[in-house]
Structure formats: C-alpha cells, structure tokens
Amino acid sequence: MQPRIFALDTISTDLDESGGTFTPDGQDFYFTLLTPYTTNPHFGVIAVSHLKNGIWQKPEIASFSGKSLDFAPR
C-alpha cells in the first residue's frame, strides 16, 4: 500500500486537517479540523463528510462538535 491524498480539495485542503476514521459502512468520514474561522486559531472541531454517489461531499461540523476543543475521532 502506498499513501495517497484523500478526497483532494474536499477533505484534503489547504486547511489543517488531522486524523480521521470511517464509519463501519464506509459512507461517512470523521476527522479533526483546526479551524481558522474562530477567534482562537487552535480551535478544533470534528468534521464529517458523507459519500454520495461515489463522491465525498463538502465536510460539515459534526452535530456534536464545536462547543469546545474536539480532537481525534475514533
């Protein structure tokens, strides 16, 4: 196996993404996003992208995340 970029420009972007895990069915991907969109540049959230028709969708902040520093989904 060779490492490769995952979902270029959707999940792998110029932002600071880290870690990640797939749901058991492989249809959702959760990962850490250190977001520059807050007053604290080191504010981490758990983002999720859904696979629809073979295409990974634009990530959203997971419904349970965004209230405190979240990191490293498992």
N, CA, C and O atoms as a Tripos MOL2 file, in Angstrom:
@<TRIPOS>MOLECULE
protein
  296   295    74     0     0
PROTEIN
NO_CHARGES

@<TRIPOS>ATOM
      1 N           0.8320   -1.1740    0.0000 N.3       1 MET1
      2 CA          0.0000    0.0000    0.0000 C.3       1 MET1
      3 C           0.8820    1.2450    0.0000 C.2       1 MET1
      4 O           1.9080    1.2990    0.6780 O.2       1 MET1
      5 N           0.4720    2.2130   -0.7520 N.am      2 GLN2
      6 CA          1.1760    3.4850   -0.8300 C.3       2 GLN2
      7 C           0.2690    4.5870   -0.2770 C.2       2 GLN2
      8 O          -0.9310    4.5860   -0.5520 O.2       2 GLN2
      9 N           0.8170    5.5180    0.4910 N.am      3 PRO3
     10 CA         -0.0050    6.6410    0.9480 C.3       3 PRO3
     11 C          -0.4210    7.4970   -0.2450 C.2       3 PRO3
     12 O           0.3230    7.6280   -1.2170 O.2       3 PRO3
     13 N          -1.6040    8.0700   -0.1610 N.am      4 ARG4
     14 CA         -2.0520    8.9790   -1.2050 C.3       4 ARG4
     15 C          -3.0090   10.0020   -0.6120 C.2       4 ARG4
     16 O          -3.5860    9.7810    0.4530 O.2       4 ARG4
     17 N          -3.1700   11.0940   -1.2890 N.am      5 ILE5
     18 CA         -4.0610   12.1600   -0.8290 C.3       5 ILE5
     19 C          -5.4920   11.6720   -0.9450 C.2       5 ILE5
     20 O          -5.8770   11.0610   -1.9420 O.2       5 ILE5
     21 N          -6.2750   11.9500    0.0900 N.am      6 PHE6
     22 CA         -7.6590   11.5090    0.1580 C.3       6 PHE6
     23 C          -8.6030   12.6680   -0.1430 C.2       6 PHE6
     24 O          -8.5410   13.7060    0.5160 O.2       6 PHE6
     25 N          -9.4620   12.4990   -1.1190 N.am      7 ALA7
     26 CA        -10.5030   13.4630   -1.4840 C.3       7 ALA7
     27 C          -9.9350   14.8810   -1.6160 C.2       7 ALA7
     28 O         -10.3530   15.8020   -0.9130 O.2       7 ALA7
     29 N          -8.9830   15.0320   -2.5240 N.am      8 LEU8
     30 CA         -8.3190   16.3090   -2.7550 C.3       8 LEU8
     31 C          -9.3250   17.4370   -2.9630 C.2       8 LEU8
     32 O         -10.2810   17.2990   -3.7270 O.2       8 LEU8
     33 N          -9.1010   18.5350   -2.2850 N.am      9 ASP9
     34 CA         -9.9210   19.7570   -2.3360 C.3       9 ASP9
     35 C         -11.2870   19.6150   -1.6800 C.2       9 ASP9
     36 O         -12.0640   20.5700   -1.6690 O.2       9 ASP9
     37 N         -11.5950   18.4450   -1.1330 N.am     10 THR10
     38 CA        -12.8240   18.2660   -0.3690 C.3      10 THR10
     39 C         -12.4800   18.0140    1.0940 C.2      10 THR10
     40 O         -12.9480   18.7290    1.9800 O.2      10 THR10
     41 N         -11.6670   17.0060    1.3410 N.am     11 ILE11
     42 CA        -11.2090   16.7140    2.6990 C.3      11 ILE11
     43 C          -9.7530   17.1330    2.8490 C.2      11 ILE11
     44 O          -9.3960   17.7730    3.8370 O.2      11 ILE11
     45 N          -8.9260   16.7890    1.9020 N.am     12 SER12
     46 CA         -7.5320   17.2330    1.9040 C.3      12 SER12
     47 C          -7.4710   18.5990    1.2240 C.2      12 SER12
     48 O          -7.5470   18.7040    0.0000 O.2      12 SER12
     49 N          -7.3330   19.6450    2.0460 N.am     13 THR13
     50 CA         -7.3680   21.0180    1.5350 C.3      13 THR13
     51 C          -6.1620   21.7820    2.0630 C.2      13 THR13
     52 O          -5.2260   21.1860    2.5980 O.2      13 THR13
     53 N          -6.1860   23.0920    1.9140 N.am     14 ASP14
     54 CA         -5.1150   23.9230    2.4580 C.3      14 ASP14
     55 C          -5.3540   24.2550    3.9300 C.2      14 ASP14
     56 O          -4.5670   24.9840    4.5340 O.2      14 ASP14
     57 N          -6.4330   23.7280    4.5130 N.am     15 LEU15
     58 CA         -6.6830   23.9060    5.9410 C.3      15 LEU15
     59 C          -5.8950   22.8580    6.7220 C.2      15 LEU15
     60 O          -5.1690   22.0570    6.1340 O.2      15 LEU15
     61 N          -6.0370   22.8630    8.0190 N.am     16 ASP16
     62 CA         -5.2750   21.9580    8.8790 C.3      16 ASP16
     63 C          -6.1510   20.7880    9.3090 C.2      16 ASP16
     64 O          -6.8060   20.8440   10.3500 O.2      16 ASP16
     65 N          -6.1610   19.7130    8.4920 N.am     17 GLU17
     66 CA         -6.9170   18.5040    8.8120 C.3      17 GLU17
     67 C          -6.0040   17.5070    9.5060 C.2      17 GLU17
     68 O          -4.7920   17.4970    9.2880 O.2      17 GLU17
     69 N          -6.6050   16.6650   10.3480 N.am     18 SER18
     70 CA         -5.8020   15.6950   11.0840 C.3      18 SER18
     71 C          -6.6260   14.4520   11.3700 C.2      18 SER18
     72 O          -7.8410   14.5170   11.5550 O.2      18 SER18
     73 N          -5.9310   13.3050   11.4020 N.am     19 GLY19
     74 CA         -6.5640   12.0580   11.7910 C.3      19 GLY19
     75 C          -7.7610   11.7220   10.9240 C.2      19 GLY19
     76 O          -7.9250   12.2610    9.8290 O.2      19 GLY19
     77 N          -8.5710   10.8520   11.4130 N.am     20 GLY20
     78 CA         -9.7900   10.5160   10.7100 C.3      20 GLY20
     79 C         -10.1600    9.0610   10.8520 C.2      20 GLY20
     80 O          -9.3180    8.2000   11.1030 O.2      20 GLY20
     81 N         -11.4380    8.8120   10.6870 N.am     21 THR21
     82 CA        -11.9490    7.4550   10.7630 C.3      21 THR21
     83 C         -13.2200    7.3340    9.9300 C.2      21 THR21
     84 O         -13.9910    8.2840    9.8000 O.2      21 THR21
     85 N         -13.4160    6.1560    9.3770 N.am     22 PHE22
     86 CA        -14.6180    5.8660    8.6020 C.3      22 PHE22
     87 C         -15.6480    5.1850    9.4900 C.2      22 PHE22
     88 O         -15.2890    4.4700   10.4250 O.2      22 PHE22
     89 N         -16.9170    5.4030    9.2030 N.am     23 THR23
     90 CA        -17.9590    4.6230    9.8540 C.3      23 THR23
     91 C         -17.8550    3.1930    9.3290 C.2      23 THR23
     92 O         -17.2810    2.9730    8.2620 O.2      23 THR23
     93 N         -18.4010    2.2150   10.0600 N.am     24 PRO24
     94 CA        -18.2840    0.8130    9.6320 C.3      24 PRO24
     95 C         -18.7640    0.5570    8.2010 C.2      24 PRO24
     96 O         -18.2270   -0.3200    7.5250 O.2      24 PRO24
     97 N         -19.7560    1.3000    7.7310 N.am     25 ASP25
     98 CA        -20.2490    1.0730    6.3690 C.3      25 ASP25
     99 C         -19.4460    1.8310    5.3110 C.2      25 ASP25
    100 O         -19.7150    1.6930    4.1180 O.2      25 ASP25
    101 N         -18.4560    2.6360    5.7400 N.am     26 GLY26
    102 CA        -17.6020    3.3550    4.8110 C.3      26 GLY26
    103 C         -18.2500    4.5420    4.1290 C.2      26 GLY26
    104 O         -17.6900    5.0820    3.1750 O.2      26 GLY26
    105 N         -19.4210    4.9620    4.5970 N.am     27 GLN27
    106 CA        -20.1540    6.0390    3.9420 C.3      27 GLN27
    107 C         -19.9250    7.4200    4.5550 C.2      27 GLN27
    108 O         -20.3270    8.4310    3.9790 O.2      27 GLN27
    109 N         -19.2820    7.4640    5.7160 N.am     28 ASP28
    110 CA        -19.0170    8.7260    6.4010 C.3      28 ASP28
    111 C         -17.5660    8.7380    6.8690 C.2      28 ASP28
    112 O         -17.0250    7.7040    7.2620 O.2      28 ASP28
    113 N         -16.9410    9.9090    6.8230 N.am     29 PHE29
    114 CA        -15.5620   10.0610    7.2650 C.3      29 PHE29
    115 C         -15.5080   11.2190    8.2470 C.2      29 PHE29
    116 O         -15.8230   12.3560    7.8960 O.2      29 PHE29
    117 N         -15.1070   10.9250    9.4830 N.am     30 TYR30
    118 CA        -14.9760   11.9270   10.5430 C.3      30 TYR30
    119 C         -13.5000   12.2460   10.7260 C.2      30 TYR30
    120 O         -12.6640   11.3420   10.7160 O.2      30 TYR30
    121 N         -13.1700   13.5290   10.8940 N.am     31 PHE31
    122 CA        -11.7840   13.9370   11.0710 C.3      31 PHE31
    123 C         -11.7190   15.2460   11.8530 C.2      31 PHE31
    124 O         -12.7200   15.9440   12.0140 O.2      31 PHE31
    125 N         -10.5200   15.5590   12.3320 N.am     32 THR32
    126 CA        -10.3080   16.7980   13.0660 C.3      32 THR32
    127 C          -9.9670   17.9120   12.0890 C.2      32 THR32
    128 O          -9.1960   17.7280   11.1470 O.2      32 THR32
    129 N         -10.5580   19.0630   12.3380 N.am     33 LEU33
    130 CA        -10.2640   20.2500   11.5520 C.3      33 LEU33
    131 C          -9.9250   21.3670   12.5220 C.2      33 LEU33
    132 O         -10.7650   21.7900   13.3160 O.2      33 LEU33
    133 N          -8.6780   21.8460   12.4520 N.am     34 LEU34
    134 CA         -8.2990   23.0210   13.2370 C.3      34 LEU34
    135 C          -8.6840   24.2150   12.3960 C.2      34 LEU34
    136 O          -8.0970   24.4590   11.3420 O.2      34 LEU34
    137 N          -9.6550   24.9480   12.8560 N.am     35 THR35
    138 CA        -10.2920   25.9400   12.0250 C.3      35 THR35
    139 C          -9.7740   27.3550   12.2480 C.2      35 THR35
    140 O          -9.6300   27.7910   13.3910 O.2      35 THR35
    141 N          -9.4980   28.0670   11.1760 N.am     36 PRO36
    142 CA         -9.0890   29.4690   11.2850 C.3      36 PRO36
    143 C         -10.2920   30.4090   11.3790 C.2      36 PRO36
    144 O         -10.1190   31.6260   11.4370 O.2      36 PRO36
    145 N         -11.5000   29.8610   11.3950 N.am     37 TYR37
    146 CA        -12.7080   30.6770   11.3460 C.3      37 TYR37
    147 C         -13.2030   31.1200   12.7100 C.2      37 TYR37
    148 O         -14.3020   31.6670   12.8130 O.2      37 TYR37
    149 N         -12.4370   30.9040   13.7420 N.am     38 THR38
    150 CA        -12.8390   31.3100   15.0860 C.3      38 THR38
    151 C         -11.8300   32.2970   15.6270 C.2      38 THR38
    152 O         -10.7780   32.5090   15.0240 O.2      38 THR38
    153 N         -12.1410   32.8980   16.7530 N.am     39 THR39
    154 CA        -11.2100   33.8370   17.3620 C.3      39 THR39
    155 C          -9.9850   33.1130   17.9080 C.2      39 THR39
    156 O          -8.9260   33.7220   18.0570 O.2      39 THR39
    157 N         -10.1140   31.8250   18.2090 N.am     40 ASN40
    158 CA         -8.9880   31.0200   18.6590 C.3      40 ASN40
    159 C          -8.5230   30.1760   17.4730 C.2      40 ASN40
    160 O          -9.2310   29.2560   17.0650 O.2      40 ASN40
    161 N          -7.3470   30.4700   16.9100 N.am     41 PRO41
    162 CA         -6.9180   29.7420   15.7050 C.3      41 PRO41
    163 C          -6.6170   28.2690   15.9540 C.2      41 PRO41
    164 O          -6.4240   27.5130   15.0020 O.2      41 PRO41
    165 N          -6.5730   27.8530   17.2070 N.am     42 HIS42
    166 CA         -6.3130   26.4490   17.5150 C.3      42 HIS42
    167 C          -7.5720   25.7570   18.0140 C.2      42 HIS42
    168 O          -7.4940   24.7960   18.7800 O.2      42 HIS42
    169 N          -8.7200   26.2360   17.5870 N.am     43 PHE43
    170 CA         -9.9920   25.6450   17.9700 C.3      43 PHE43
    171 C         -10.2770   24.4690   17.0570 C.2      43 PHE43
    172 O         -10.4720   24.6440   15.8540 O.2      43 PHE43
    173 N         -10.3030   23.2710   17.6210 N.am     44 GLY44
    174 CA        -10.5140   22.0740   16.8230 C.3      44 GLY44
    175 C         -11.9600   21.6320   16.8480 C.2      44 GLY44
    176 O         -12.6320   21.7140   17.8760 O.2      44 GLY44
    177 N         -12.4250   21.1660   15.7190 N.am     45 VAL45
    178 CA        -13.7680   20.6080   15.6110 C.3      45 VAL45
    179 C         -13.6710   19.2550   14.9200 C.2      45 VAL45
    180 O         -12.6960   18.9560   14.2300 O.2      45 VAL45
    181 N         -14.7000   18.4500   15.1200 N.am     46 ILE46
    182 CA        -14.8280   17.2010   14.3840 C.3      46 ILE46
    183 C         -15.7080   17.5070   13.1700 C.2      46 ILE46
    184 O         -16.8410   17.9690   13.3020 O.2      46 ILE46
    185 N         -15.1620   17.2400   12.0010 N.am     47 ALA47
    186 CA        -15.9080   17.4490   10.7600 C.3      47 ALA47
    187 C         -16.3050   16.0830   10.2090 C.2      47 ALA47
    188 O         -15.6890   15.0640   10.5250 O.2      47 ALA47
    189 N         -17.3450   16.0840    9.3820 N.am     48 VAL48
    190 CA        -17.8040   14.8440    8.7650 C.3      48 VAL48
    191 C         -18.0960   15.0980    7.2860 C.2      48 VAL48
    192 O         -18.6590   16.1270    6.9150 O.2      48 VAL48
    193 N         -17.7040   14.1490    6.4650 N.am     49 SER49
    194 CA        -18.0250   14.1640    5.0490 C.3      49 SER49
    195 C         -18.7860   12.8770    4.7400 C.2      49 SER49
    196 O         -18.4530   11.8100    5.2570 O.2      49 SER49
    197 N         -19.7960   12.9840    3.9040 N.am     50 HIS50
    198 CA        -20.6270   11.8340    3.5420 C.3      50 HIS50
    199 C         -20.3450   11.4520    2.0870 C.2      50 HIS50
    200 O         -20.1980   12.3200    1.2270 O.2      50 HIS50
    201 N         -20.2710   10.1660    1.8270 N.am     51 LEU51
    202 CA        -20.0720    9.6620    0.4700 C.3      51 LEU51
    203 C         -21.4330    9.5050   -0.2000 C.2      51 LEU51
    204 O         -22.2680    8.7170    0.2450 O.2      51 LEU51
    205 N         -21.6490   10.2700   -1.2810 N.am     52 LYS52
    206 CA        -22.9080   10.1940   -2.0210 C.3      52 LYS52
    207 C         -22.5990    9.9830   -3.4960 C.2      52 LYS52
    208 O         -21.8830   10.7710   -4.1130 O.2      52 LYS52
    209 N         -23.1450    8.9150   -4.0470 N.am     53 ASN53
    210 CA        -22.9320    8.5850   -5.4550 C.3      53 ASN53
    211 C         -21.4490    8.5310   -5.8060 C.2      53 ASN53
    212 O         -21.0450    8.9580   -6.8870 O.2      53 ASN53
    213 N         -20.6350    7.9980   -4.8790 N.am     54 GLY54
    214 CA        -19.2120    7.8320   -5.1180 C.3      54 GLY54
    215 C         -18.3750    9.0890   -4.9550 C.2      54 GLY54
    216 O         -17.1820    9.0800   -5.2570 O.2      54 GLY54
    217 N         -18.9880   10.1760   -4.4770 N.am     55 ILE55
    218 CA        -18.2710   11.4480   -4.3220 C.3      55 ILE55
    219 C         -18.3560   11.9030   -2.8700 C.2      55 ILE55
    220 O         -19.4410   11.9640   -2.2930 O.2      55 ILE55
    221 N         -17.1940   12.2250   -2.2790 N.am     56 TRP56
    222 CA        -17.1780   12.7490   -0.9150 C.3      56 TRP56
    223 C         -17.7010   14.1770   -0.9300 C.2      56 TRP56
    224 O         -17.2370   15.0140   -1.7050 O.2      56 TRP56
    225 N         -18.6670   14.4400   -0.0680 N.am     57 GLN57
    226 CA        -19.3210   15.7420   -0.0090 C.3      57 GLN57
    227 C         -18.5340   16.7320    0.8440 C.2      57 GLN57
    228 O         -17.6970   16.3370    1.6560 O.2      57 GLN57
    229 N         -18.8080   18.0170    0.6540 N.am     58 LYS58
    230 CA        -18.1610   19.0650    1.4310 C.3      58 LYS58
    231 C         -18.3610   18.7790    2.9190 C.2      58 LYS58
    232 O         -19.4940   18.5610    3.3500 O.2      58 LYS58
    233 N         -17.2930   18.7760    3.7090 N.am     59 PRO59
    234 CA        -17.4180   18.4740    5.1450 C.3      59 PRO59
    235 C         -18.2370   19.5260    5.8840 C.2      59 PRO59
    236 O         -18.2690   20.7020    5.5210 O.2      59 PRO59
    237 N         -18.8880   19.0570    6.9240 N.am     60 GLU60
    238 CA        -19.6510   19.9240    7.8300 C.3      60 GLU60
    239 C         -19.1540   19.6440    9.2330 C.2      60 GLU60
    240 O         -18.5890   18.5820    9.4940 O.2      60 GLU60
    241 N         -19.3600   20.5890   10.1420 N.am     61 ILE61
    242 CA        -19.0370   20.3330   11.5400 C.3      61 ILE61
    243 C         -20.0620   19.3380   12.0640 C.2      61 ILE61
    244 O         -21.2660   19.5310   11.8980 O.2      61 ILE61
    245 N         -19.5790   18.2680   12.7000 N.am     62 ALA62
    246 CA        -20.4800   17.2450   13.2440 C.3      62 ALA62
    247 C         -21.4130   17.8810   14.2740 C.2      62 ALA62
    248 O         -21.0270   18.8040   14.9910 O.2      62 ALA62
    249 N         -22.6230   17.3840   14.3350 N.am     63 SER63
    250 CA        -23.6520   17.9790   15.2030 C.3      63 SER63
    251 C         -23.2540   18.0110   16.6710 C.2      63 SER63
    252 O         -23.7390   18.8600   17.4190 O.2      63 SER63
    253 N         -22.3910   17.1160   17.0930 N.am     64 PHE64
    254 CA        -21.9880   17.0440   18.4960 C.3      64 PHE64
    255 C         -20.7160   17.8470   18.7810 C.2      64 PHE64
    256 O         -20.2490   17.8670   19.9200 O.2      64 PHE64
    257 N         -20.1520   18.5030   17.7780 N.am     65 SER65
    258 CA        -18.8830   19.1870   17.9310 C.3      65 SER65
    259 C         -19.0510   20.6970   17.8450 C.2      65 SER65
    260 O         -20.0990   21.1960   17.4340 O.2      65 SER65
    261 N         -18.0060   21.4180   18.2370 N.am     66 GLY66
    262 CA        -17.9870   22.8570   18.0590 C.3      66 GLY66
    263 C         -18.1940   23.6580   19.3180 C.2      66 GLY66
    264 O         -18.1910   24.8880   19.2710 O.2      66 GLY66
    265 N         -18.3700   23.0040   20.4310 N.am     67 LYS67
    266 CA        -18.5900   23.7240   21.6960 C.3      67 LYS67
    267 C         -17.3160   23.8660   22.5120 C.2      67 LYS67
    268 O         -17.2030   24.7680   23.3420 O.2      67 LYS67
    269 N         -16.3580   22.9770   22.2780 N.am     68 SER68
    270 CA        -15.0750   23.0210   22.9640 C.3      68 SER68
    271 C         -14.0350   22.4130   22.0380 C.2      68 SER68
    272 O         -14.3540   22.0270   20.9130 O.2      68 SER68
    273 N         -12.7930   22.3250   22.5020 N.am     69 LEU69
    274 CA        -11.7480   21.7390   21.6730 C.3      69 LEU69
    275 C         -12.0120   20.2590   21.4790 C.2      69 LEU69
    276 O         -11.9520   19.4860   22.4360 O.2      69 LEU69
    277 N         -12.3010   19.8610   20.2640 N.am     70 ASP70
    278 CA        -12.5310   18.4630   19.9260 C.3      70 ASP70
    279 C         -11.3800   17.9910   19.0720 C.2      70 ASP70
    280 O         -10.8920   18.7290   18.2170 O.2      70 ASP70
    281 N         -10.9430   16.7650   19.2960 N.am     71 PHE71
    282 CA         -9.7800   16.2760   18.5740 C.3      71 PHE71
    283 C          -9.7950   14.7640   18.5070 C.2      71 PHE71
    284 O         -10.2730   14.1010   19.4280 O.2      71 PHE71
    285 N          -9.2820   14.2230   17.4380 N.am     72 ALA72
    286 CA         -9.0190   12.7970   17.2450 C.3      72 ALA72
    287 C         -10.2410   11.8810   17.3780 C.2      72 ALA72
    288 O         -10.3870   11.1790   18.3780 O.2      72 ALA72
    289 N         -11.1200   11.8900   16.3630 N.am     73 PRO73
    290 CA        -12.2390   10.9450   16.3930 C.3      73 PRO73
    291 C         -11.7420    9.5180   16.2810 C.2      73 PRO73
    292 O         -10.7100    9.2540   15.6640 O.2      73 PRO73
    293 N         -12.4890    8.5960   16.8860 N.am     74 ARG74
    294 CA        -12.1150    7.1750   16.8290 C.3      74 ARG74
    295 C         -13.2960    6.3400   16.4170 C.2      74 ARG74
    296 O         -13.1830    5.1180   16.3130 O.2      74 ARG74
@<TRIPOS>BOND
     1     1     2 1
     2     2     3 1
     3     3     4 2
     4     3     5 am
     5     5     6 1
     6     6     7 1
     7     7     8 2
     8     7     9 am
     9     9    10 1
    10    10    11 1
    11    11    12 2
    12    11    13 am
    13    13    14 1
    14    14    15 1
    15    15    16 2
    16    15    17 am
    17    17    18 1
    18    18    19 1
    19    19    20 2
    20    19    21 am
    21    21    22 1
    22    22    23 1
    23    23    24 2
    24    23    25 am
    25    25    26 1
    26    26    27 1
    27    27    28 2
    28    27    29 am
    29    29    30 1
    30    30    31 1
    31    31    32 2
    32    31    33 am
    33    33    34 1
    34    34    35 1
    35    35    36 2
    36    35    37 am
    37    37    38 1
    38    38    39 1
    39    39    40 2
    40    39    41 am
    41    41    42 1
    42    42    43 1
    43    43    44 2
    44    43    45 am
    45    45    46 1
    46    46    47 1
    47    47    48 2
    48    47    49 am
    49    49    50 1
    50    50    51 1
    51    51    52 2
    52    51    53 am
    53    53    54 1
    54    54    55 1
    55    55    56 2
    56    55    57 am
    57    57    58 1
    58    58    59 1
    59    59    60 2
    60    59    61 am
    61    61    62 1
    62    62    63 1
    63    63    64 2
    64    63    65 am
    65    65    66 1
    66    66    67 1
    67    67    68 2
    68    67    69 am
    69    69    70 1
    70    70    71 1
    71    71    72 2
    72    71    73 am
    73    73    74 1
    74    74    75 1
    75    75    76 2
    76    75    77 am
    77    77    78 1
    78    78    79 1
    79    79    80 2
    80    79    81 am
    81    81    82 1
    82    82    83 1
    83    83    84 2
    84    83    85 am
    85    85    86 1
    86    86    87 1
    87    87    88 2
    88    87    89 am
    89    89    90 1
    90    90    91 1
    91    91    92 2
    92    91    93 am
    93    93    94 1
    94    94    95 1
    95    95    96 2
    96    95    97 am
    97    97    98 1
    98    98    99 1
    99    99   100 2
   100    99   101 am
   101   101   102 1
   102   102   103 1
   103   103   104 2
   104   103   105 am
   105   105   106 1
   106   106   107 1
   107   107   108 2
   108   107   109 am
   109   109   110 1
   110   110   111 1
   111   111   112 2
   112   111   113 am
   113   113   114 1
   114   114   115 1
   115   115   116 2
   116   115   117 am
   117   117   118 1
   118   118   119 1
   119   119   120 2
   120   119   121 am
   121   121   122 1
   122   122   123 1
   123   123   124 2
   124   123   125 am
   125   125   126 1
   126   126   127 1
   127   127   128 2
   128   127   129 am
   129   129   130 1
   130   130   131 1
   131   131   132 2
   132   131   133 am
   133   133   134 1
   134   134   135 1
   135   135   136 2
   136   135   137 am
   137   137   138 1
   138   138   139 1
   139   139   140 2
   140   139   141 am
   141   141   142 1
   142   142   143 1
   143   143   144 2
   144   143   145 am
   145   145   146 1
   146   146   147 1
   147   147   148 2
   148   147   149 am
   149   149   150 1
   150   150   151 1
   151   151   152 2
   152   151   153 am
   153   153   154 1
   154   154   155 1
   155   155   156 2
   156   155   157 am
   157   157   158 1
   158   158   159 1
   159   159   160 2
   160   159   161 am
   161   161   162 1
   162   162   163 1
   163   163   164 2
   164   163   165 am
   165   165   166 1
   166   166   167 1
   167   167   168 2
   168   167   169 am
   169   169   170 1
   170   170   171 1
   171   171   172 2
   172   171   173 am
   173   173   174 1
   174   174   175 1
   175   175   176 2
   176   175   177 am
   177   177   178 1
   178   178   179 1
   179   179   180 2
   180   179   181 am
   181   181   182 1
   182   182   183 1
   183   183   184 2
   184   183   185 am
   185   185   186 1
   186   186   187 1
   187   187   188 2
   188   187   189 am
   189   189   190 1
   190   190   191 1
   191   191   192 2
   192   191   193 am
   193   193   194 1
   194   194   195 1
   195   195   196 2
   196   195   197 am
   197   197   198 1
   198   198   199 1
   199   199   200 2
   200   199   201 am
   201   201   202 1
   202   202   203 1
   203   203   204 2
   204   203   205 am
   205   205   206 1
   206   206   207 1
   207   207   208 2
   208   207   209 am
   209   209   210 1
   210   210   211 1
   211   211   212 2
   212   211   213 am
   213   213   214 1
   214   214   215 1
   215   215   216 2
   216   215   217 am
   217   217   218 1
   218   218   219 1
   219   219   220 2
   220   219   221 am
   221   221   222 1
   222   222   223 1
   223   223   224 2
   224   223   225 am
   225   225   226 1
   226   226   227 1
   227   227   228 2
   228   227   229 am
   229   229   230 1
   230   230   231 1
   231   231   232 2
   232   231   233 am
   233   233   234 1
   234   234   235 1
   235   235   236 2
   236   235   237 am
   237   237   238 1
   238   238   239 1
   239   239   240 2
   240   239   241 am
   241   241   242 1
   242   242   243 1
   243   243   244 2
   244   243   245 am
   245   245   246 1
   246   246   247 1
   247   247   248 2
   248   247   249 am
   249   249   250 1
   250   250   251 1
   251   251   252 2
   252   251   253 am
   253   253   254 1
   254   254   255 1
   255   255   256 2
   256   255   257 am
   257   257   258 1
   258   258   259 1
   259   259   260 2
   260   259   261 am
   261   261   262 1
   262   262   263 1
   263   263   264 2
   264   263   265 am
   265   265   266 1
   266   266   267 1
   267   267   268 2
   268   267   269 am
   269   269   270 1
   270   270   271 1
   271   271   272 2
   272   271   273 am
   273   273   274 1
   274   274   275 1
   275   275   276 2
   276   275   277 am
   277   277   278 1
   278   278   279 1
   279   279   280 2
   280   279   281 am
   281   281   282 1
   282   282   283 1
   283   283   284 2
   284   283   285 am
   285   285   286 1
   286   286   287 1
   287   287   288 2
   288   287   289 am
   289   289   290 1
   290   290   291 1
   291   291   292 2
   292   291   293 am
   293   293   294 1
   294   294   295 1
   295   295   296 2
@<TRIPOS>SUBSTRUCTURE
     1 MET1         2 RESIDUE 1 A MET
     2 GLN2         6 RESIDUE 1 A GLN
     3 PRO3        10 RESIDUE 1 A PRO
     4 ARG4        14 RESIDUE 1 A ARG
     5 ILE5        18 RESIDUE 1 A ILE
     6 PHE6        22 RESIDUE 1 A PHE
     7 ALA7        26 RESIDUE 1 A ALA
     8 LEU8        30 RESIDUE 1 A LEU
     9 ASP9        34 RESIDUE 1 A ASP
    10 THR10       38 RESIDUE 1 A THR
    11 ILE11       42 RESIDUE 1 A ILE
    12 SER12       46 RESIDUE 1 A SER
    13 THR13       50 RESIDUE 1 A THR
    14 ASP14       54 RESIDUE 1 A ASP
    15 LEU15       58 RESIDUE 1 A LEU
    16 ASP16       62 RESIDUE 1 A ASP
    17 GLU17       66 RESIDUE 1 A GLU
    18 SER18       70 RESIDUE 1 A SER
    19 GLY19       74 RESIDUE 1 A GLY
    20 GLY20       78 RESIDUE 1 A GLY
    21 THR21       82 RESIDUE 1 A THR
    22 PHE22       86 RESIDUE 1 A PHE
    23 THR23       90 RESIDUE 1 A THR
    24 PRO24       94 RESIDUE 1 A PRO
    25 ASP25       98 RESIDUE 1 A ASP
    26 GLY26      102 RESIDUE 1 A GLY
    27 GLN27      106 RESIDUE 1 A GLN
    28 ASP28      110 RESIDUE 1 A ASP
    29 PHE29      114 RESIDUE 1 A PHE
    30 TYR30      118 RESIDUE 1 A TYR
    31 PHE31      122 RESIDUE 1 A PHE
    32 THR32      126 RESIDUE 1 A THR
    33 LEU33      130 RESIDUE 1 A LEU
    34 LEU34      134 RESIDUE 1 A LEU
    35 THR35      138 RESIDUE 1 A THR
    36 PRO36      142 RESIDUE 1 A PRO
    37 TYR37      146 RESIDUE 1 A TYR
    38 THR38      150 RESIDUE 1 A THR
    39 THR39      154 RESIDUE 1 A THR
    40 ASN40      158 RESIDUE 1 A ASN
    41 PRO41      162 RESIDUE 1 A PRO
    42 HIS42      166 RESIDUE 1 A HIS
    43 PHE43      170 RESIDUE 1 A PHE
    44 GLY44      174 RESIDUE 1 A GLY
    45 VAL45      178 RESIDUE 1 A VAL
    46 ILE46      182 RESIDUE 1 A ILE
    47 ALA47      186 RESIDUE 1 A ALA
    48 VAL48      190 RESIDUE 1 A VAL
    49 SER49      194 RESIDUE 1 A SER
    50 HIS50      198 RESIDUE 1 A HIS
    51 LEU51      202 RESIDUE 1 A LEU
    52 LYS52      206 RESIDUE 1 A LYS
    53 ASN53      210 RESIDUE 1 A ASN
    54 GLY54      214 RESIDUE 1 A GLY
    55 ILE55      218 RESIDUE 1 A ILE
    56 TRP56      222 RESIDUE 1 A TRP
    57 GLN57      226 RESIDUE 1 A GLN
    58 LYS58      230 RESIDUE 1 A LYS
    59 PRO59      234 RESIDUE 1 A PRO
    60 GLU60      238 RESIDUE 1 A GLU
    61 ILE61      242 RESIDUE 1 A ILE
    62 ALA62      246 RESIDUE 1 A ALA
    63 SER63      250 RESIDUE 1 A SER
    64 PHE64      254 RESIDUE 1 A PHE
    65 SER65      258 RESIDUE 1 A SER
    66 GLY66      262 RESIDUE 1 A GLY
    67 LYS67      266 RESIDUE 1 A LYS
    68 SER68      270 RESIDUE 1 A SER
    69 LEU69      274 RESIDUE 1 A LEU
    70 ASP70      278 RESIDUE 1 A ASP
    71 PHE71      282 RESIDUE 1 A PHE
    72 ALA72      286 RESIDUE 1 A ALA
    73 PRO73      290 RESIDUE 1 A PRO
    74 ARG74      294 RESIDUE 1 A ARG
